[in-house]
Amino acid sequence: RGFDFNSQYHSKLRSALQVWEWSPHQLKFLKNDVPGLDSDKVAYAPLWSSVDASPTEACADLTEEPECKDEGSVDVLFFGAMTDSRRALCDLVDGMTTQLRLQGHAASHECVSGLFGRALQCKICKARVLYSTHSREGAVLEVHRINPLLVLGKAVISAKSADPLLDSSYGDAVQFTTNENIPHEIKRLLVNATARYQLEEKAFAKAAKLKAESQQHMCHVLTSLASMATDAPPRGDSAREVFSQLDRRMSAGLNPNSSNISTTTPTPVTTTTTTTTTTTTTTTTTTTTTTTTTTTTTTTT
């Protein structure tokens, strides 16, 4: 029945000390359209993935493992929970790749669901083109799925989302199109290797840029959270430990006094920061917690 009828979720949002949201579109919704939720405690917290090695190095060890070496490669890959619309798109891509094979092109294709960890990573490393589409109408960009692909320098095609600002931010590294046109874009990248290589280079560059940009926002969020915790009433040993960990992480890698920290959301920023931070990749539809003082909200699958 959706968000409006989820009373437990609403209660979690209202009782949280701070609410983190990574989508500008959903951030606006939380600030303006959720009854009883204090908009001042809703903070922009973008997602990103660590860039610790080149795409080749990141996949090298995995693809040499016996289980991965024995796994056949596919040229085109989709992964995620299967819905009727996604299944229909997979059928269309199947038809397109079948035609390409008849024309003499290498064009294998697979849609996988319920596969995780190194088994999924193996398939990703071996794929030439990956595509993403939404599980429902009105969904925002699945950055939790796309960011790890950019780190690996993958050519990614995605359906346009309900968040134009987020789409615009990723537009230099992800090929956006309509859902119906995804098979055509896949065909173009399979046939035109130069276009695919160019997109791969832009993908890895975007991953490094996202990491630097996100650190500034997270510095601000963690600093404000620590300040709020100082003034908040005691909430148990688990909460105190959370803030103790945040303080240690900030001291180790994040500078909360940076003059570049923006207190506004959610306009993308340009920066050359190269500090190191802890990475979290969110893959859940909606996450709430009763042992910490923050709530992260996502509405994608």
Helices and strands as residue ranges (DSSP letters): G 3-5, H 7-15, E 18-21, H 24-33, G 39-41, E 42-44, H 55-64, H 66-69, E 76-79, H 84-102, E 109-112, H 117-126, E 129-132, H 143-151, E 155-159, H 164-170, E 175-177, G 179-181, H 182-191, H 193-231, H 237-252, E 294-297
